[in-house]
Amino acid sequence: MDTTFYRTSGTICAIILGIAAYRQFDFEHLKFQNLGIGIVYIIGFIISLFIVFKSTQKVE
């Protein structure tokens, strides 16, 4: 597949998961409102960032 597909889809996923994790986080008490879903959002966010950064590297 084309690297632009991975970069675009990874970026879209990272934006969506980042916003969802931001909304789940309670800044007053510095914890997630629902811990399980917050952890899933953060793990997905990290994986999507990994995909974006790996797809931008040049393959030699």
C-alpha distance matrix in Angstrom:
0.0 3.7 6.4 8.6 7.2 8.1 11.1 12.3 12.2 13.6 16.2 17.2 17.7 19.6 21.8 22.6 23.4 25.3 27.5 28.1 29.1 31.3 33.0 33.7 35.3 39.1 40.1 43.8 43.7 40.5 38.8 36.4 38.1 36.3 35.4 33.0 30.7 30.9 29.7 26.8 25.9 26.2 24.1 21.3 21.7 21.6 18.4 16.7 18.2 17.0 13.3 14.0 15.9 13.7 10.8 13.5 14.8 14.5 13.3 16.3
3.7 0.0 3.8 5.4 5.6 7.2 9.1 10.3 11.3 12.8 14.6 16.0 17.2 18.7 20.6 21.9 23.0 24.4 26.5 27.6 28.7 30.5 32.4 33.4 34.8 38.6 39.3 43.0 43.1 40.0 38.6 36.3 38.1 36.7 35.8 33.8 31.3 31.2 30.1 27.4 26.1 26.2 24.5 21.6 21.5 21.4 18.7 16.4 17.3 16.5 12.9 12.6 14.4 12.8 9.2 11.2 12.9 12.4 12.1 15.2
6.4 3.8 0.0 3.8 5.3 5.2 6.1 8.5 10.0 10.4 12.1 14.2 15.3 16.1 18.2 20.0 20.8 21.8 24.2 25.5 26.3 27.9 30.1 31.1 32.2 35.9 36.4 40.2 40.3 37.0 35.8 33.8 35.8 34.6 33.6 31.8 29.5 28.9 27.8 25.4 23.9 23.6 22.0 19.4 18.8 18.4 16.0 13.7 14.1 13.3 10.0 9.2 10.7 9.3 5.6 7.4 9.5 9.8 10.2 13.8
8.6 5.4 3.8 0.0 3.8 5.5 4.9 5.9 8.3 9.6 10.3 12.1 14.0 14.9 16.3 18.2 19.6 20.5 22.4 24.1 25.2 26.5 28.5 30.0 31.2 34.8 35.2 39.0 39.4 36.3 35.2 33.2 35.0 34.0 33.3 31.8 29.1 28.4 27.9 25.5 23.5 23.4 22.5 19.5 18.5 18.8 16.8 13.9 14.2 14.4 11.2 9.4 11.6 11.4 7.7 8.5 11.5 12.2 13.4 16.8
7.2 5.6 5.3 3.8 0.0 3.8 5.5 5.2 6.0 8.2 9.8 10.6 12.0 13.9 15.4 16.6 18.0 19.5 21.3 22.4 23.8 25.5 27.2 28.4 30.0 33.7 34.5 38.2 38.5 35.5 34.1 31.7 33.3 32.0 31.5 29.6 26.9 26.7 26.1 23.4 21.6 22.1 20.9 17.7 17.3 18.0 15.6 12.6 13.9 14.3 10.6 9.9 12.8 12.4 9.0 11.0 13.9 14.9 15.5 19.0
8.1 7.2 5.2 5.5 3.8 0.0 3.8 5.5 5.3 5.7 8.3 9.9 10.3 11.7 14.0 15.3 15.9 17.4 19.7 20.7 21.6 23.5 25.5 26.4 27.7 31.5 32.3 36.0 36.0 32.9 31.4 29.2 31.0 29.7 28.8 27.0 24.5 24.1 23.2 20.6 19.0 19.1 17.7 14.7 14.3 14.6 12.0 9.3 10.7 10.6 6.9 6.7 9.7 9.1 6.3 9.1 11.8 13.5 14.1 17.8
11.1 9.1 6.1 4.9 5.5 3.8 0.0 3.8 5.7 5.2 6.0 8.6 9.9 10.3 12.2 14.3 15.2 15.9 18.2 19.8 20.6 22.0 24.2 25.5 26.5 30.1 30.5 34.3 34.7 31.4 30.4 28.4 30.4 29.5 28.7 27.3 24.7 23.8 23.2 21.0 18.9 18.6 17.8 15.0 13.7 14.0 12.3 9.2 9.3 10.1 7.1 4.9 7.9 8.6 5.9 7.1 10.5 12.7 14.3 18.0
12.3 10.3 8.5 5.9 5.2 5.5 3.8 0.0 3.8 5.5 5.1 6.2 8.6 9.8 10.7 12.4 14.2 15.2 16.8 18.4 19.9 21.1 22.8 24.4 25.8 29.4 30.0 33.7 34.3 31.4 30.3 28.0 29.6 28.8 28.5 27.2 24.2 23.5 23.5 21.1 18.6 19.0 18.7 15.4 14.1 15.4 13.9 10.3 11.1 12.7 9.9 7.8 11.2 12.3 9.7 10.6 14.2 16.1 17.8 21.4
12.2 11.3 10.0 8.3 6.0 5.3 5.7 3.8 0.0 3.8 5.4 5.1 6.1 8.5 10.0 10.7 12.1 13.9 15.5 16.5 18.0 19.8 21.3 22.5 24.2 27.9 28.9 32.6 32.9 30.0 28.5 26.0 27.4 26.2 26.0 24.3 21.3 21.1 20.9 18.2 16.1 16.9 16.2 12.7 12.2 13.8 11.9 8.4 10.5 12.0 9.0 8.3 12.1 12.8 10.7 12.6 15.9 18.1 19.1 22.9
13.6 12.8 10.4 9.6 8.2 5.7 5.2 5.5 3.8 0.0 3.8 5.5 5.1 6.0 8.6 9.9 10.4 11.7 14.1 15.2 16.0 17.8 19.8 20.7 22.0 25.8 26.6 30.3 30.4 27.3 26.0 23.7 25.5 24.4 23.7 22.3 19.6 18.8 18.4 16.0 13.9 14.0 13.3 10.1 9.1 10.2 8.6 4.9 6.7 8.4 6.0 5.3 9.0 10.2 9.1 10.9 14.0 16.7 18.0 21.8
16.2 14.6 12.1 10.3 9.8 8.3 6.0 5.1 5.4 3.8 0.0 3.8 5.4 5.0 6.2 8.6 9.9 10.3 12.3 14.2 15.1 16.2 18.3 19.9 21.0 24.5 25.0 28.7 29.3 26.3 25.3 23.3 25.1 24.5 24.1 23.2 20.2 19.1 19.2 17.2 14.4 14.4 14.7 11.8 9.7 11.2 10.8 7.0 7.3 10.1 8.6 6.4 9.7 11.9 10.7 11.4 14.8 17.7 19.6 23.3
17.2 16.0 14.2 12.1 10.6 9.9 8.6 6.2 5.1 5.5 3.8 0.0 3.8 5.5 5.2 6.2 8.6 9.8 10.8 12.4 14.2 15.4 16.8 18.5 20.2 23.7 24.6 28.2 28.9 26.2 25.0 22.5 23.8 23.2 23.3 22.2 18.9 18.3 18.9 16.6 13.7 14.7 15.2 11.8 10.3 12.9 12.4 8.7 10.1 13.0 11.3 9.8 13.3 15.2 13.9 14.9 18.4 21.0 22.7 26.5
17.7 17.2 15.3 14.0 12.0 10.3 9.9 8.6 6.1 5.1 5.4 3.8 0.0 3.8 5.5 5.2 6.0 8.3 9.9 10.5 11.9 14.0 15.4 16.4 18.2 21.8 23.1 26.7 26.9 24.2 22.6 19.9 21.3 20.3 20.1 18.8 15.6 15.2 15.5 13.0 10.3 11.5 11.7 8.2 7.3 10.2 9.4 6.2 8.6 11.3 10.0 9.8 13.2 14.7 14.1 15.8 18.8 21.8 23.1 26.9
19.6 18.7 16.1 14.9 13.9 11.7 10.3 9.8 8.5 6.0 5.0 5.5 3.8 0.0 3.8 5.5 5.2 5.8 8.4 9.8 10.3 11.8 14.1 15.2 16.2 19.9 20.7 24.4 24.6 21.7 20.5 18.3 20.2 19.6 19.1 18.3 15.5 14.1 14.3 12.6 9.6 9.6 10.5 7.8 5.2 7.9 8.4 5.4 6.2 9.7 9.6 8.7 11.4 13.8 13.8 14.8 17.7 21.0 22.8 26.4
21.8 20.6 18.2 16.3 15.4 14.0 12.2 10.7 10.0 8.6 6.2 5.2 5.5 3.8 0.0 3.8 5.6 5.1 6.2 8.6 9.9 10.5 12.3 14.3 15.5 18.9 19.5 23.2 24.0 21.3 20.4 18.3 19.8 19.8 19.9 19.6 16.3 14.9 16.0 14.6 11.0 11.6 13.3 10.8 8.1 11.1 12.2 9.2 9.6 13.2 13.0 11.5 14.1 16.8 16.5 16.9 20.2 23.3 25.4 29.0
22.6 21.9 20.0 18.2 16.6 15.3 14.3 12.4 10.7 9.9 8.6 6.2 5.2 5.5 3.8 0.0 3.8 5.5 5.3 6.2 8.7 9.9 10.8 12.4 14.5 17.9 19.2 22.7 23.3 21.0 19.6 16.9 17.8 17.4 18.0 17.4 13.9 13.1 14.6 12.8 9.3 11.1 12.8 10.0 8.5 12.1 12.8 10.2 11.7 15.0 14.6 13.9 16.9 19.1 18.7 19.8 22.9 26.0 27.7 31.5
23.4 23.0 20.8 19.6 18.0 15.9 15.2 14.2 12.1 10.4 9.9 8.6 6.0 5.2 5.6 3.8 0.0 3.8 5.5 5.0 6.0 8.4 9.8 10.5 12.3 15.9 17.4 20.9 21.0 18.5 16.8 14.0 15.4 14.7 14.8 14.1 10.8 9.8 10.9 9.2 5.7 7.4 9.2 6.8 5.5 9.3 10.4 8.8 10.3 13.4 13.7 13.7 16.2 18.3 18.6 19.9 22.7 26.0 27.5 31.2
25.3 24.4 21.8 20.5 19.5 17.4 15.9 15.2 13.9 11.7 10.3 9.8 8.3 5.8 5.1 5.5 3.8 0.0 3.8 5.4 5.2 6.1 8.6 9.9 10.7 14.3 15.0 18.7 19.1 16.4 15.4 13.3 15.2 15.3 15.2 15.4 12.5 10.3 11.7 11.2 7.4 7.6 10.4 9.0 6.2 9.4 11.6 10.0 10.2 13.6 14.6 13.9 15.9 18.6 19.2 19.8 22.5 26.0 27.9 31.5
27.5 26.5 24.2 22.4 21.3 19.7 18.2 16.8 15.5 14.1 12.3 10.8 9.9 8.4 6.2 5.3 5.5 3.8 0.0 3.8 5.5 5.0 6.2 8.7 10.1 13.2 14.2 17.6 18.6 16.4 15.6 13.3 14.3 15.0 15.8 16.3 13.1 11.2 13.6 13.1 9.3 10.5 13.5 11.9 9.7 13.1 15.1 13.3 13.7 17.2 17.9 16.9 19.1 21.9 22.1 22.6 25.6 29.0 31.0 34.6
28.1 27.6 25.5 24.1 22.4 20.7 19.8 18.4 16.5 15.2 14.2 12.4 10.5 9.8 8.6 6.2 5.0 5.4 3.8 0.0 3.8 5.4 5.2 6.3 8.8 12.1 14.0 17.2 17.6 15.7 14.1 11.1 11.7 11.7 12.9 13.0 9.6 8.4 11.2 10.4 7.0 9.2 12.1 10.7 9.7 13.2 14.9 13.7 14.9 18.0 18.6 18.4 20.8 23.1 23.5 24.5 27.3 30.7 32.4 36.1
29.1 28.7 26.3 25.2 23.8 21.6 20.6 19.9 18.0 16.0 15.1 14.2 11.9 10.3 9.9 8.7 6.0 5.2 5.5 3.8 0.0 3.8 5.4 5.1 6.3 10.0 11.7 15.1 15.0 12.6 10.9 8.4 10.0 10.3 10.5 11.2 8.5 5.9 8.5 8.9 5.6 6.6 10.1 9.9 8.5 11.4 13.8 13.4 14.0 16.9 18.3 18.3 20.1 22.5 23.5 24.4 26.8 30.4 32.1 35.6
31.3 30.5 27.9 26.5 25.5 23.5 22.0 21.1 19.8 17.8 16.2 15.4 14.0 11.8 10.5 9.9 8.4 6.1 5.0 5.4 3.8 0.0 3.8 5.5 5.4 8.5 9.3 12.8 13.7 11.4 10.8 9.1 10.6 12.1 12.7 14.3 11.8 9.0 11.8 12.6 9.4 9.6 13.4 13.2 11.1 13.8 16.5 15.8 15.7 18.9 20.4 19.8 21.4 24.2 25.1 25.5 28.0 31.6 33.7 37.1
33.0 32.4 30.1 28.5 27.2 25.5 24.2 22.8 21.3 19.8 18.3 16.8 15.4 14.1 12.3 10.8 9.8 8.6 6.2 5.2 5.4 3.8 0.0 3.8 5.6 7.8 9.7 12.6 13.6 12.4 11.3 9.0 9.0 10.8 12.5 14.0 11.3 9.5 12.9 13.5 10.6 11.9 15.5 15.0 13.6 16.7 19.0 18.1 18.7 21.9 23.0 22.5 24.5 27.1 27.8 28.4 31.1 34.6 36.5 40.1
33.7 33.4 31.1 30.0 28.4 26.4 25.5 24.4 22.5 20.7 19.9 18.5 16.4 15.2 14.3 12.4 10.5 9.9 8.7 6.3 5.1 5.5 3.8 0.0 3.8 6.5 9.4 12.0 11.9 10.7 8.7 5.6 5.6 7.0 8.7 10.5 8.2 6.4 10.1 11.1 9.1 10.5 13.9 14.1 13.4 16.1 18.4 18.3 19.1 21.9 23.3 23.3 25.1 27.5 28.5 29.5 31.9 35.5 37.1 40.7
35.3 34.8 32.2 31.2 30.0 27.7 26.5 25.8 24.2 22.0 21.0 20.2 18.2 16.2 15.5 14.5 12.3 10.7 10.1 8.8 6.3 5.4 5.6 3.8 0.0 3.8 6.1 9.0 8.9 7.1 5.9 4.3 6.1 8.4 9.1 11.8 10.4 7.5 10.5 12.6 10.6 10.7 14.4 15.3 14.1 16.2 19.1 19.2 19.3 22.0 23.9 23.9 25.1 27.7 29.1 29.7 31.9 35.6 37.4 40.8
39.1 38.6 35.9 34.8 33.7 31.5 30.1 29.4 27.9 25.8 24.5 23.7 21.8 19.9 18.9 17.9 15.9 14.3 13.2 12.1 10.0 8.5 7.8 6.5 3.8 0.0 3.8 5.5 5.8 5.5 5.4 5.6 6.1 9.6 10.7 14.0 13.2 10.6 13.6 16.0 14.3 14.4 17.9 19.1 17.9 19.8 22.8 23.0 22.9 25.6 27.7 27.5 28.6 31.3 32.7 33.2 35.3 39.0 41.0 44.3
40.1 39.3 36.4 35.2 34.5 32.3 30.5 30.0 28.9 26.6 25.0 24.6 23.1 20.7 19.5 19.2 17.4 15.0 14.2 14.0 11.7 9.3 9.7 9.4 6.1 3.8 0.0 3.8 5.5 4.7 6.9 8.5 9.8 13.2 13.7 17.0 16.3 13.3 15.8 18.4 16.4 15.7 19.4 20.7 18.9 20.4 23.8 23.9 23.2 26.0 28.3 27.7 28.5 31.4 32.9 33.0 35.0 38.8 40.9 44.1
43.8 43.0 40.2 39.0 38.2 36.0 34.3 33.7 32.6 30.3 28.7 28.2 26.7 24.4 23.2 22.7 20.9 18.7 17.6 17.2 15.1 12.8 12.6 12.0 9.0 5.5 3.8 0.0 3.8 5.7 8.2 10.3 10.8 14.4 15.2 18.8 18.5 15.8 18.4 21.1 19.5 19.0 22.6 24.1 22.5 24.0 27.3 27.5 26.9 29.6 32.0 31.5 32.2 35.1 36.7 36.8 38.8 42.5 44.7 47.8
43.7 43.1 40.3 39.4 38.5 36.0 34.7 34.3 32.9 30.4 29.3 28.9 26.9 24.6 24.0 23.3 21.0 19.1 18.6 17.6 15.0 13.7 13.6 11.9 8.9 5.8 5.5 3.8 0.0 3.8 5.7 8.5 9.4 12.6 12.8 16.5 17.0 14.4 16.5 19.6 18.7 18.0 21.2 23.1 22.0 23.2 26.4 27.2 26.7 29.1 31.6 31.5 32.2 34.8 36.6 37.0 38.7 42.5 44.4 47.5
40.5 40.0 37.0 36.3 35.5 32.9 31.4 31.4 30.0 27.3 26.3 26.2 24.2 21.7 21.3 21.0 18.5 16.4 16.4 15.7 12.6 11.4 12.4 10.7 7.1 5.5 4.7 5.7 3.8 0.0 3.8 7.1 9.4 12.1 11.5 15.1 15.4 12.3 13.9 17.2 16.1 14.9 18.1 20.2 18.8 19.7 23.1 23.9 23.3 25.5 28.1 28.1 28.5 31.1 33.1 33.4 35.1 38.8 40.7 43.8
38.8 38.6 35.8 35.2 34.1 31.4 30.4 30.3 28.5 26.0 25.3 25.0 22.6 20.5 20.4 19.6 16.8 15.4 15.6 14.1 10.9 10.8 11.3 8.7 5.9 5.4 6.9 8.2 5.7 3.8 0.0 3.8 6.5 8.6 7.7 11.4 12.0 9.1 10.8 14.1 13.5 12.8 15.8 17.9 17.2 18.2 21.3 22.3 22.2 24.3 26.7 27.1 27.9 30.1 32.1 32.8 34.5 38.2 39.9 43.1
36.4 36.3 33.8 33.2 31.7 29.2 28.4 28.0 26.0 23.7 23.3 22.5 19.9 18.3 18.3 16.9 14.0 13.3 13.3 11.1 8.4 9.1 9.0 5.6 4.3 5.6 8.5 10.3 8.5 7.1 3.8 0.0 3.8 5.3 5.2 8.6 8.5 6.0 8.6 11.3 10.7 10.8 13.8 15.5 15.1 16.8 19.4 20.3 20.7 22.9 25.0 25.5 26.7 28.8 30.5 31.5 33.4 37.1 38.6 41.9
38.1 38.1 35.8 35.0 33.3 31.0 30.4 29.6 27.4 25.5 25.1 23.8 21.3 20.2 19.8 17.8 15.4 15.2 14.3 11.7 10.0 10.6 9.0 5.6 6.1 6.1 9.8 10.8 9.4 9.4 6.5 3.8 0.0 3.8 6.2 9.2 8.8 7.8 10.9 12.9 12.4 13.5 16.3 17.5 17.5 19.6 21.9 22.5 23.4 25.7 27.4 27.9 29.5 31.5 32.9 34.1 36.2 39.8 41.3 44.7
36.3 36.7 34.6 34.0 32.0 29.7 29.5 28.8 26.2 24.4 24.5 23.2 20.3 19.6 19.8 17.4 14.7 15.3 15.0 11.7 10.3 12.1 10.8 7.0 8.4 9.6 13.2 14.4 12.6 12.1 8.6 5.3 3.8 0.0 3.8 5.7 5.8 6.1 8.8 10.3 10.8 12.4 14.5 15.7 16.5 18.5 20.3 21.2 22.6 24.5 26.0 27.1 28.7 30.4 31.8 33.4 35.4 38.9 40.0 43.5
35.4 35.8 33.6 33.3 31.5 28.8 28.7 28.5 26.0 23.7 24.1 23.3 20.1 19.1 19.9 18.0 14.8 15.2 15.8 12.9 10.5 12.7 12.5 8.7 9.1 10.7 13.7 15.2 12.8 11.5 7.7 5.2 6.2 3.8 0.0 3.8 5.7 5.1 6.2 8.7 9.9 10.6 12.3 14.3 15.2 16.5 18.4 20.0 21.1 22.6 24.5 25.8 27.1 28.6 30.4 31.9 33.6 37.2 38.2 41.5
33.0 33.8 31.8 31.8 29.6 27.0 27.3 27.2 24.3 22.3 23.2 22.2 18.8 18.3 19.6 17.4 14.1 15.4 16.3 13.0 11.2 14.3 14.0 10.5 11.8 14.0 17.0 18.8 16.5 15.1 11.4 8.6 9.2 5.7 3.8 0.0 3.8 5.4 5.3 6.4 8.8 10.1 10.9 12.5 14.3 15.7 16.8 18.5 20.2 21.4 22.9 24.6 26.1 27.2 28.9 30.9 32.5 35.9 36.6 40.0
30.7 31.3 29.5 29.1 26.9 24.5 24.7 24.2 21.3 19.6 20.2 18.9 15.6 15.5 16.3 13.9 10.8 12.5 13.1 9.6 8.5 11.8 11.3 8.2 10.4 13.2 16.3 18.5 17.0 15.4 12.0 8.5 8.8 5.8 5.7 3.8 0.0 3.8 5.4 5.0 6.1 8.7 9.9 10.5 12.1 14.3 15.3 16.3 18.3 19.9 21.0 22.4 24.3 25.6 26.9 28.8 30.8 34.2 35.1 38.6
30.9 31.2 28.9 28.4 26.7 24.1 23.8 23.5 21.1 18.8 19.1 18.3 15.2 14.1 14.9 13.1 9.8 10.3 11.2 8.4 5.9 9.0 9.5 6.4 7.5 10.6 13.3 15.8 14.4 12.3 9.1 6.0 7.8 6.1 5.1 5.4 3.8 0.0 3.8 5.4 5.1 6.2 8.7 9.9 10.4 12.4 14.3 15.3 16.5 18.4 20.0 21.1 22.6 24.3 25.8 27.3 29.2 32.8 34.0 37.4
29.7 30.1 27.8 27.9 26.1 23.2 23.2 23.5 20.9 18.4 19.2 18.9 15.5 14.3 16.0 14.6 10.9 11.7 13.6 11.2 8.5 11.8 12.9 10.1 10.5 13.6 15.8 18.4 16.5 13.9 10.8 8.6 10.9 8.8 6.2 5.3 5.4 3.8 0.0 3.8 5.4 5.1 6.1 8.5 9.7 10.6 12.3 14.2 15.4 16.5 18.4 20.0 21.2 22.5 24.4 26.1 27.6 31.2 32.0 35.4
26.8 27.4 25.4 25.5 23.4 20.6 21.0 21.1 18.2 16.0 17.2 16.6 13.0 12.6 14.6 12.8 9.2 11.2 13.1 10.4 8.9 12.6 13.5 11.1 12.6 16.0 18.4 21.1 19.6 17.2 14.1 11.3 12.9 10.3 8.7 6.4 5.0 5.4 3.8 0.0 3.8 5.5 5.2 6.1 8.5 10.0 10.6 12.2 14.2 15.3 16.5 18.3 20.1 21.0 22.5 24.6 26.3 29.7 30.4 33.8
25.9 26.1 23.9 23.5 21.6 19.0 18.9 18.6 16.1 13.9 14.4 13.7 10.3 9.6 11.0 9.3 5.7 7.4 9.3 7.0 5.6 9.4 10.6 9.1 10.6 14.3 16.4 19.5 18.7 16.1 13.5 10.7 12.4 10.8 9.9 8.8 6.1 5.1 5.4 3.8 0.0 3.8 5.6 5.2 6.0 8.7 9.9 10.5 12.2 14.2 15.3 16.4 18.3 19.9 21.1 22.8 24.9 28.3 29.4 33.0
26.2 26.2 23.6 23.4 22.1 19.1 18.6 19.0 16.9 14.0 14.4 14.7 11.5 9.6 11.6 11.1 7.4 7.6 10.5 9.2 6.6 9.6 11.9 10.5 10.7 14.4 15.7 19.0 18.0 14.9 12.8 10.8 13.5 12.4 10.6 10.1 8.7 6.2 5.1 5.5 3.8 0.0 3.8 5.4 4.9 6.2 8.6 9.8 10.5 12.3 14.3 15.3 16.5 18.2 20.0 21.4 23.1 26.7 28.0 31.3
24.1 24.5 22.0 22.5 20.9 17.7 17.8 18.7 16.2 13.3 14.7 15.2 11.7 10.5 13.3 12.8 9.2 10.4 13.5 12.1 10.1 13.4 15.5 13.9 14.4 17.9 19.4 22.6 21.2 18.1 15.8 13.8 16.3 14.5 12.3 10.9 9.9 8.7 6.1 5.2 5.6 3.8 0.0 3.8 5.4 5.2 6.2 8.6 9.9 10.6 12.4 14.4 15.5 16.4 18.4 20.3 21.7 25.2 25.9 29.3
21.3 21.6 19.4 19.5 17.7 14.7 15.0 15.4 12.7 10.1 11.8 11.8 8.2 7.8 10.8 10.0 6.8 9.0 11.9 10.7 9.9 13.2 15.0 14.1 15.3 19.1 20.7 24.1 23.1 20.2 17.9 15.5 17.5 15.7 14.3 12.5 10.5 9.9 8.5 6.1 5.2 5.4 3.8 0.0 3.8 5.5 5.1 6.1 8.6 9.8 10.5 12.3 14.3 15.2 16.5 18.6 20.5 23.8 24.6 28.1
21.7 21.5 18.8 18.5 17.3 14.3 13.7 14.1 12.2 9.1 9.7 10.3 7.3 5.2 8.1 8.5 5.5 6.2 9.7 9.7 8.5 11.1 13.6 13.4 14.1 17.9 18.9 22.5 22.0 18.8 17.2 15.1 17.5 16.5 15.2 14.3 12.1 10.4 9.7 8.5 6.0 4.9 5.4 3.8 0.0 3.8 5.5 5.2 6.2 8.6 9.9 10.6 12.4 14.2 15.5 16.9 19.0 22.5 23.9 27.4
21.6 21.4 18.4 18.8 18.0 14.6 14.0 15.4 13.8 10.2 11.2 12.9 10.2 7.9 11.1 12.1 9.3 9.4 13.1 13.2 11.4 13.8 16.7 16.1 16.2 19.8 20.4 24.0 23.2 19.7 18.2 16.8 19.6 18.5 16.5 15.7 14.3 12.4 10.6 10.0 8.7 6.2 5.2 5.5 3.8 0.0 3.8 5.5 5.1 6.2 8.7 9.9 10.6 12.1 14.2 15.6 17.0 20.7 21.9 25.2
18.4 18.7 16.0 16.8 15.6 12.0 12.3 13.9 11.9 8.6 10.8 12.4 9.4 8.4 12.2 12.8 10.4 11.6 15.1 14.9 13.8 16.5 19.0 18.4 19.1 22.8 23.8 27.3 26.4 23.1 21.3 19.4 21.9 20.3 18.4 16.8 15.3 14.3 12.3 10.6 9.9 8.6 6.2 5.1 5.5 3.8 0.0 3.8 5.4 5.0 6.3 8.7 10.0 10.5 12.3 14.5 15.8 19.2 19.9 23.3
16.7 16.4 13.7 13.9 12.6 9.3 9.2 10.3 8.4 4.9 7.0 8.7 6.2 5.4 9.2 10.2 8.8 10.0 13.3 13.7 13.4 15.8 18.1 18.3 19.2 23.0 23.9 27.5 27.2 23.9 22.3 20.3 22.5 21.2 20.0 18.5 16.3 15.3 14.2 12.2 10.5 9.8 8.6 6.1 5.2 5.5 3.8 0.0 3.8 5.3 5.0 6.3 8.7 9.9 10.6 12.6 14.8 18.1 19.2 22.8
18.2 17.3 14.1 14.2 13.9 10.7 9.3 11.1 10.5 6.7 7.3 10.1 8.6 6.2 9.6 11.7 10.3 10.2 13.7 14.9 14.0 15.7 18.7 19.1 19.3 22.9 23.2 26.9 26.7 23.3 22.2 20.7 23.4 22.6 21.1 20.2 18.3 16.5 15.4 14.2 12.2 10.5 9.9 8.6 6.2 5.1 5.4 3.8 0.0 3.8 5.4 5.0 6.2 8.5 9.9 10.9 12.9 16.5 18.1 21.6
17.0 16.5 13.3 14.4 14.3 10.6 10.1 12.7 12.0 8.4 10.1 13.0 11.3 9.7 13.2 15.0 13.4 13.6 17.2 18.0 16.9 18.9 21.9 21.9 22.0 25.6 26.0 29.6 29.1 25.5 24.3 22.9 25.7 24.5 22.6 21.4 19.9 18.4 16.5 15.3 14.2 12.3 10.6 9.8 8.6 6.2 5.0 5.3 3.8 0.0 3.8 5.5 5.3 6.0 8.5 10.1 11.1 14.6 15.7 19.1
13.3 12.9 10.0 11.2 10.6 6.9 7.1 9.9 9.0 6.0 8.6 11.3 10.0 9.6 13.0 14.6 13.7 14.6 17.9 18.6 18.3 20.4 23.0 23.3 23.9 27.7 28.3 32.0 31.6 28.1 26.7 25.0 27.4 26.0 24.5 22.9 21.0 20.0 18.4 16.5 15.3 14.3 12.4 10.5 9.9 8.7 6.3 5.0 5.4 3.8 0.0 3.8 5.6 5.2 6.0 8.7 10.3 13.4 14.2 17.8
14.0 12.6 9.2 9.4 9.9 6.7 4.9 7.8 8.3 5.3 6.4 9.8 9.8 8.7 11.5 13.9 13.7 13.9 16.9 18.4 18.3 19.8 22.5 23.3 23.9 27.5 27.7 31.5 31.5 28.1 27.1 25.5 27.9 27.1 25.8 24.6 22.4 21.1 20.0 18.3 16.4 15.3 14.4 12.3 10.6 9.9 8.7 6.3 5.0 5.5 3.8 0.0 3.8 5.6 5.3 6.5 9.2 12.4 14.1 17.7
15.9 14.4 10.7 11.6 12.8 9.7 7.9 11.2 12.1 9.0 9.7 13.3 13.2 11.4 14.1 16.9 16.2 15.9 19.1 20.8 20.1 21.4 24.5 25.1 25.1 28.6 28.5 32.2 32.2 28.5 27.9 26.7 29.5 28.7 27.1 26.1 24.3 22.6 21.2 20.1 18.3 16.5 15.5 14.3 12.4 10.6 10.0 8.7 6.2 5.3 5.6 3.8 0.0 3.8 5.5 5.3 6.8 10.5 12.5 15.8
13.7 12.8 9.3 11.4 12.4 9.1 8.6 12.3 12.8 10.2 11.9 15.2 14.7 13.8 16.8 19.1 18.3 18.6 21.9 23.1 22.5 24.2 27.1 27.5 27.7 31.3 31.4 35.1 34.8 31.1 30.1 28.8 31.5 30.4 28.6 27.2 25.6 24.3 22.5 21.0 19.9 18.2 16.4 15.2 14.2 12.1 10.5 9.9 8.5 6.0 5.2 5.6 3.8 0.0 3.8 5.5 5.6 8.8 9.8 13.2
10.8 9.2 5.6 7.7 9.0 6.3 5.9 9.7 10.7 9.1 10.7 13.9 14.1 13.8 16.5 18.7 18.6 19.2 22.1 23.5 23.5 25.1 27.8 28.5 29.1 32.7 32.9 36.7 36.6 33.1 32.1 30.5 32.9 31.8 30.4 28.9 26.9 25.8 24.4 22.5 21.1 20.0 18.4 16.5 15.5 14.2 12.3 10.6 9.9 8.5 6.0 5.3 5.5 3.8 0.0 3.8 5.6 7.9 9.0 12.8
13.5 11.2 7.4 8.5 11.0 9.1 7.1 10.6 12.6 10.9 11.4 14.9 15.8 14.8 16.9 19.8 19.9 19.8 22.6 24.5 24.4 25.5 28.4 29.5 29.7 33.2 33.0 36.8 37.0 33.4 32.8 31.5 34.1 33.4 31.9 30.9 28.8 27.3 26.1 24.6 22.8 21.4 20.3 18.6 16.9 15.6 14.5 12.6 10.9 10.1 8.7 6.5 5.3 5.5 3.8 0.0 3.8 6.4 9.1 12.4
14.8 12.9 9.5 11.5 13.9 11.8 10.5 14.2 15.9 14.0 14.8 18.4 18.8 17.7 20.2 22.9 22.7 22.5 25.6 27.3 26.8 28.0 31.1 31.9 31.9 35.3 35.0 38.8 38.7 35.1 34.5 33.4 36.2 35.4 33.6 32.5 30.8 29.2 27.6 26.3 24.9 23.1 21.7 20.5 19.0 17.0 15.8 14.8 12.9 11.1 10.3 9.2 6.8 5.6 5.6 3.8 0.0 3.8 6.4 9.4
14.5 12.4 9.8 12.2 14.9 13.5 12.7 16.1 18.1 16.7 17.7 21.0 21.8 21.0 23.3 26.0 26.0 26.0 29.0 30.7 30.4 31.6 34.6 35.5 35.6 39.0 38.8 42.5 42.5 38.8 38.2 37.1 39.8 38.9 37.2 35.9 34.2 32.8 31.2 29.7 28.3 26.7 25.2 23.8 22.5 20.7 19.2 18.1 16.5 14.6 13.4 12.4 10.5 8.8 7.9 6.4 3.8 0.0 3.8 6.2
13.3 12.1 10.2 13.4 15.5 14.1 14.3 17.8 19.1 18.0 19.6 22.7 23.1 22.8 25.4 27.7 27.5 27.9 31.0 32.4 32.1 33.7 36.5 37.1 37.4 41.0 40.9 44.7 44.4 40.7 39.9 38.6 41.3 40.0 38.2 36.6 35.1 34.0 32.0 30.4 29.4 28.0 25.9 24.6 23.9 21.9 19.9 19.2 18.1 15.7 14.2 14.1 12.5 9.8 9.0 9.1 6.4 3.8 0.0 3.8
16.3 15.2 13.8 16.8 19.0 17.8 18.0 21.4 22.9 21.8 23.3 26.5 26.9 26.4 29.0 31.5 31.2 31.5 34.6 36.1 35.6 37.1 40.1 40.7 40.8 44.3 44.1 47.8 47.5 43.8 43.1 41.9 44.7 43.5 41.5 40.0 38.6 37.4 35.4 33.8 33.0 31.3 29.3 28.1 27.4 25.2 23.3 22.8 21.6 19.1 17.8 17.7 15.8 13.2 12.8 12.4 9.4 6.2 3.8 0.0
